[in-house]
Amino acid sequence: MAPISIKRILISESVDPCCKKILQENGIQVTEKQNMSKDDLIAEIKDYDGLVVRSATKVTADVINATGNLQIIGRAGTGVDNVDVDAATKKGIIVMNTPSGNTISAAELTCTLLMSLSRHVPQAAMSMKAGNWDRKKFMGAEMYGKILGIVGLGRIGKEVATRMQSFGMKTIGYDPITPPEVTATWGVDQMSLEQLWPQCDYITVHTPLMPSTAGLLNDTSFAKCKKGVKVVNCARGGIIDEDALLRALESGQCGGAGLDVFVEEPPKNRALVNHPNVISCPHLGASTKEAQARCGQDIALQIVDMVMGKGLVGAVSIRAQGETQIGSNLERPYRATGSVQGGAPVLLELNHSVFRQPVSLTGNLLFFKAAASPQLLPSVTGLLATAGVEMESFSAPAARSGDQWFCVGLSSLLGDLGALKPLVKEAAQLSV
Ligand SMILES: O=C(O)[C@H](O)COP(=O)(O)O
């Protein structure tokens, strides 16, 4: 990968100081400006080669179109739903995130909300502050022996599962990508959502917000749940339909909700926030010193690597090298562009969170365009193994969703695409 020149970076939110320090040590000029309006950002952005954000900065198409020489949008955190990745990709701007820095913090907050819901800790604390001593009102329930449904079994879902198992909970889950045989090794039985809803005493969601997950818990799914089910959302506002949730809380179908995220932040839906069985936080999932230090460091080092031509770690979109966009085939909010020559596979250095592999990858995914035949995958992986390419894990997500892309996660950075060329040729023959 050729080095990319980045001289000036704007950090538009509160990002750990180590980020600025690392960038400056590598010769990049850094400006920090917080709480900018959209107009301020549009006026400012044209002077920068890079932008570092968290979730509050809305990097819309208007902002992206106002950029002059912007090369990189770095998200110090996981969710990129505040960035118009399509608009950035069209303009050749690389978008990258730091998907693992806040995993533990988000999982710990989820567990905190699950346990707070079971013992009404926030409500009891408020009652105490009001001068009361009410031991009857806050009768709770044990977590022990209860069933926790985890929708979305990526990094955070996995960490939540193992923590809550230590409280004696039975964990079941659903994920369209992570294979059931993998989650079984973490003690999570996978099943369809239809099977999952009626079994759960508690449900927690850990998916990105995208068309297929918006309103995942809605009137219909709440109706299928056990009466009094308690739900937690530390992922993204809108995965649980807020109006449906309020109706379910009012009817008692939902016994309580722990919410860290909202459709609008700060939330306008005061009836929801003020409901006595709702406990909420102002999007604090990643707000720990440890998570912020990791995310700040990760994004700075990833940008420095990119500047030095060492590769694109954590990229959720890459600079287009060819005509074909393959991301839209993947039913993911991420977009990948790369050169696809005559249907041959392409090596993309992409954020492994796209496929949320069960083990940590270095960020390399190998895509194969194939005739939607799951039988092809063993041939391809066999081919890679013969060539001595190590694979940490692999999946065929596209085959599962009925389209025509295969993906293999590689355990090491291949760096030199040339090393893969003979394989690419052979795999292409396999795929036609
Ligand atoms: O997507 C994320 O990383 C979390 O929601 C945290 O967002 P934040 O960086 O704005 O706290």
Ligand as a Chemical Component Dictionary entry (heavy atoms), coordinates in Angstrom:
data_LIG
# 
_chem_comp.id                   LIG 
_chem_comp.type                 NON-POLYMER 
_chem_comp.pdbx_formal_charge   0 
_chem_comp.three_letter_code    LIG 
# 
loop_
_chem_comp_atom.comp_id 
_chem_comp_atom.atom_id 
_chem_comp_atom.alt_atom_id 
_chem_comp_atom.type_symbol 
_chem_comp_atom.charge 
_chem_comp_atom.model_Cartn_x 
_chem_comp_atom.model_Cartn_y 
_chem_comp_atom.model_Cartn_z 
_chem_comp_atom.pdbx_ordinal 
LIG O1 O1 O 0 -20.024 2.654 19.114 1  
LIG C1 C1 C 0 -19.354 2.848 20.124 2  
LIG O2 O2 O 0 -18.116 2.726 20.130 3  
LIG C2 C2 C 0 -20.040 3.170 21.406 4  
LIG O3 O3 O 0 -21.405 3.341 21.213 5  
LIG C3 C3 C 0 -19.430 4.345 22.122 6  
LIG O4 O4 O 0 -19.632 5.566 21.486 7  
LIG P1 P1 P 0 -18.840 6.840 22.033 8  
LIG O5 O5 O 0 -17.426 6.738 21.560 9  
LIG O6 O6 O 0 -19.532 8.037 21.447 10 
LIG O7 O7 O 0 -18.925 6.818 23.525 11 
# 
loop_
_chem_comp_bond.comp_id 
_chem_comp_bond.atom_id_1 
_chem_comp_bond.atom_id_2 
_chem_comp_bond.value_order 
_chem_comp_bond.pdbx_ordinal 
LIG O1 C1 DOUB 1  
LIG C1 O2 SING 2  
LIG C1 C2 SING 3  
LIG C2 O3 SING 4  
LIG C2 C3 SING 5  
LIG C3 O4 SING 6  
LIG O4 P1 SING 7  
LIG P1 O5 DOUB 8  
LIG P1 O6 SING 9  
LIG P1 O7 SING 10 
# 
